């Protein structure tokens, strides 16, 4: 656990050093272009995305764009868990826990119909291991959606050689970066 805390600090420092707001936007666009070209994303009908924080790949316009042709789900923090809600537009977002914009639409519980999941992370390694923010929200959610394809998206500086993995950590099927 101490190694994970140290890794989170290192990644935060790298972001400050290596990514301007112009770079943040251009790299986000490149990463999301690769994501939307992905065959499994194109085929997916129901996609779990996330509404990004300022230090993550910027997904705001991507969520809006794809909500016109796919059912887009976004997570909502409720206590120690994430519940999923259908994204119905920017007007139906409200600021939730941790300053994250969250949908206020209907709760979604038909996990078996989720085809594709895009997961944020502080860092990823090439084996698909993910380092989150340390609260375990996705590690508790993802086992409930075992059949969906899971992709982590991140900036290049967020890919590290190795992330210490615990038995409860959920691996990504693939990582997309610039």
C-alpha positions as CSV (number, residue, x, y, z in Angstrom):
1,X,0.0,0.0,0.0
2,X,2.9,2.4,0.7
3,X,4.3,1.8,-2.8
4,X,0.9,2.7,-4.2
5,X,0.8,6.0,-2.3
6,X,4.3,6.8,-3.5
7,X,3.4,6.0,-7.1
8,X,0.3,8.3,-6.8
9,X,2.6,11.2,-5.7
10,X,5.1,10.5,-8.5
11,X,2.4,10.6,-11.1
12,X,1.0,13.9,-9.8
13,X,4.4,15.5,-10.0
14,X,4.9,14.2,-13.6
15,X,1.6,15.7,-14.6
16,X,2.6,19.1,-13.3
17,X,5.9,18.9,-15.2
18,X,4.8,17.3,-18.4
19,X,1.4,18.4,-19.4
20,X,0.1,21.9,-20.2
21,X,-3.5,22.5,-20.8
22,X,-3.0,22.6,-24.6
23,X,-1.2,19.2,-24.4
24,X,-3.9,17.9,-22.1
25,X,-6.6,18.7,-24.7
26,X,-4.6,17.4,-27.7
27,X,-3.5,14.2,-26.1
28,X,-7.1,13.7,-24.8
29,X,-8.4,14.1,-28.4
30,X,-5.8,11.6,-29.7
31,X,-6.6,9.0,-27.0
32,X,-10.3,9.3,-27.5
33,X,-9.9,9.0,-31.3
34,X,-8.1,5.7,-30.8
35,X,-10.9,4.6,-28.4
36,X,-13.7,5.4,-30.8
37,X,-11.9,3.6,-33.6
38,X,-11.7,0.4,-31.4
39,X,-13.8,-2.3,-33.0
40,X,-15.4,-3.4,-29.7
41,X,-16.3,0.2,-28.8
42,X,-17.9,0.7,-32.2
43,X,-19.9,-2.5,-31.7
44,X,-21.0,-1.7,-28.2
45,X,-24.6,-0.6,-27.5
46,X,-24.2,0.1,-23.7
47,X,-21.0,1.8,-22.6
48,X,-19.9,2.7,-19.1
49,X,-17.8,5.8,-19.3
50,X,-16.7,8.4,-16.7
51,X,-17.1,12.2,-16.6
52,X,-13.5,13.3,-16.2
53,X,-11.8,15.4,-13.5
54,X,-9.3,18.0,-14.6
55,X,-6.3,15.6,-14.3
56,X,-7.9,12.8,-16.4
57,X,-8.3,12.3,-20.1
58,X,-11.0,14.8,-20.9
59,X,-14.2,12.8,-21.7
60,X,-16.8,15.6,-21.5
61,X,-17.4,16.1,-25.2
62,X,-16.9,12.4,-25.9
63,X,-19.7,11.4,-23.5
64,X,-22.0,14.0,-25.1
65,X,-21.1,12.9,-28.7
66,X,-21.6,9.2,-28.1
67,X,-24.8,9.5,-26.0
68,X,-26.6,10.3,-29.3
69,X,-26.0,6.7,-30.6
70,X,-25.2,4.6,-27.6
71,X,-26.6,4.2,-24.1
72,X,-24.0,5.9,-22.0
73,X,-23.7,5.1,-18.3
74,X,-21.8,7.2,-15.8
75,X,-20.9,6.3,-12.2
76,X,-22.3,8.1,-9.2
77,X,-20.5,7.9,-5.8
78,X,-22.9,6.7,-3.1
79,X,-21.2,6.0,0.1
80,X,-18.5,3.4,-0.5
81,X,-19.8,2.3,-3.8
82,X,-20.5,3.4,-7.4
83,X,-24.0,3.2,-8.7
84,X,-24.6,3.6,-12.4
85,X,-27.0,6.1,-14.0
86,X,-28.0,6.7,-17.6
87,X,-26.5,9.9,-19.0
88,X,-29.3,12.0,-20.5
89,X,-27.4,15.3,-21.2
90,X,-25.3,18.0,-19.5
91,X,-28.4,19.6,-18.0
92,X,-29.0,16.5,-15.9
93,X,-25.6,16.6,-14.3
94,X,-25.0,17.8,-10.7
95,X,-21.8,18.1,-8.7
96,X,-21.4,15.1,-6.5
97,X,-18.8,13.7,-4.2
98,X,-15.2,14.8,-4.9
99,X,-16.4,17.5,-7.3
100,X,-17.3,15.0,-10.0
101,X,-20.2,15.9,-12.3
102,X,-22.7,13.0,-12.0
103,X,-25.9,12.2,-13.8
104,X,-29.2,12.6,-12.0
105,X,-31.1,10.3,-14.4
106,X,-32.5,6.8,-13.7
107,X,-30.4,4.2,-11.9
108,X,-29.1,1.4,-14.1
109,X,-28.8,-2.1,-12.7
110,X,-28.9,-4.4,-15.8
111,X,-25.1,-5.0,-15.6
112,X,-25.3,-8.0,-18.0
113,X,-26.1,-5.7,-20.9
114,X,-23.0,-3.5,-20.5
115,X,-20.7,-4.2,-23.4
116,X,-17.8,-1.9,-22.9
117,X,-16.2,-0.1,-19.9
118,X,-13.8,2.8,-20.0
119,X,-12.0,3.2,-16.7
120,X,-9.9,6.1,-15.5
121,X,-6.8,5.6,-13.4
122,X,-3.9,7.4,-11.8
123,X,-1.5,4.9,-13.6
124,X,-1.6,1.7,-15.5
125,X,1.1,-0.9,-16.4
126,X,1.4,-2.9,-19.6
127,X,-0.1,-6.0,-17.9
128,X,-3.4,-4.1,-17.4
129,X,-2.9,-3.4,-13.7
130,X,-4.5,-0.1,-12.6
131,X,-3.8,2.3,-9.9
132,X,-6.8,4.2,-8.8
133,X,-7.2,7.0,-6.3
134,X,-7.2,4.6,-3.4
135,X,-10.8,4.3,-2.5
136,X,-11.5,1.0,-4.3
137,X,-14.7,2.1,-6.1
138,X,-13.9,0.4,-9.4
139,X,-12.5,-2.7,-7.7
140,X,-15.9,-3.2,-6.1
141,X,-17.9,-2.3,-9.2
142,X,-16.1,-4.2,-11.9
143,X,-16.6,-7.7,-10.6
144,X,-20.4,-7.1,-11.0
145,X,-19.8,-6.6,-14.8
146,X,-17.5,-9.6,-15.7
147,X,-18.5,-9.9,-19.3
148,X,-17.8,-6.3,-20.4
149,X,-14.5,-5.4,-22.1
150,X,-12.5,-3.1,-19.9
151,X,-10.2,-0.4,-21.3
152,X,-8.1,2.0,-19.2
153,X,-7.3,5.3,-20.9
154,X,-4.5,7.5,-19.8
155,X,-1.8,10.0,-20.8
156,X,1.7,8.5,-21.7
157,X,3.3,9.6,-18.4
158,X,0.7,7.5,-16.5
159,X,2.0,4.2,-18.0
160,X,4.5,2.7,-15.6
161,X,6.6,-0.4,-15.6
162,X,4.8,-2.1,-12.7
163,X,1.9,-1.5,-10.4
164,X,1.7,-3.5,-7.3
165,X,-1.4,-5.6,-7.6
166,X,-3.6,-7.0,-4.8
167,X,-5.8,-10.0,-5.2
168,X,-8.9,-7.8,-5.3
169,X,-7.5,-5.5,-8.0
170,X,-9.2,-5.8,-11.4
171,X,-7.1,-5.9,-14.5
172,X,-8.0,-4.0,-17.7
173,X,-8.3,-6.0,-20.9
174,X,-6.4,-3.2,-22.7
175,X,-4.8,0.2,-22.1
176,X,-5.1,3.1,-24.6
177,X,-2.7,6.0,-24.4
178,X,-1.2,8.4,-27.0
